[in-house]
Amino acid sequence: MKLEKTKRRQQIEQRRLRDAIIQVLNQLETDSTEIAVTNALGWSIAGQIFTV
């Protein structure tokens, strides 16, 4: 059971990181680098708050 929980948490974190990277890449196509990175960091932090 503990191993399954750990794997599930890792999958959630990997998905969150992948989504943040995709968001940065999408924003880099239209926005400045600073805005893209700032938004991704804010989005990532918000995701962590909701999963705690």
C-alpha positions as CSV (number, residue, x, y, z in Angstrom):
1,M,0.0,0.0,0.0
2,K,2.8,2.4,0.9
3,L,4.6,1.8,-2.3
4,E,1.4,2.4,-4.3
5,K,1.0,5.7,-2.6
6,T,4.5,6.7,-3.3
7,K,4.2,5.8,-7.0
8,R,0.9,7.7,-7.2
9,R,2.5,10.8,-5.7
10,Q,5.4,10.6,-8.1
11,Q,3.0,10.3,-11.1
12,I,1.1,13.4,-9.9
13,E,4.3,15.3,-9.5
14,Q,5.6,14.2,-12.9
15,R,2.3,15.3,-14.5
16,R,2.4,18.6,-12.7
17,L,6.0,19.2,-13.9
18,R,5.2,18.2,-17.5
19,D,2.2,20.5,-17.5
20,A,4.3,23.4,-16.2
21,I,6.9,22.8,-18.9
22,I,4.2,22.6,-21.6
23,Q,2.8,25.9,-20.3
24,V,6.2,27.6,-20.4
25,L,6.8,26.4,-24.0
26,N,3.3,27.6,-25.1
27,Q,3.9,31.0,-23.5
28,L,7.3,31.4,-24.9
29,E,5.7,31.3,-28.4
30,T,3.7,34.4,-27.5
31,D,5.1,36.1,-24.4
32,S,8.4,37.2,-23.0
33,T,10.6,34.6,-21.2
34,E,10.2,36.4,-17.9
35,I,6.4,36.2,-18.0
36,A,6.4,32.6,-19.1
37,V,8.7,31.5,-16.3
38,T,6.9,33.6,-13.6
39,N,3.5,32.2,-14.6
40,A,4.8,28.6,-14.6
41,L,6.3,29.0,-11.2
42,G,3.1,30.5,-9.8
43,W,1.1,27.7,-11.4
44,S,3.4,25.1,-10.0
45,I,3.3,26.5,-6.5
46,A,-0.5,26.8,-6.6
47,G,-0.6,23.1,-7.6
48,Q,1.5,22.1,-4.6
49,I,-0.7,24.1,-2.2
50,F,-3.8,22.2,-3.4
51,T,-2.2,18.8,-3.1
52,V,-0.9,19.2,0.5
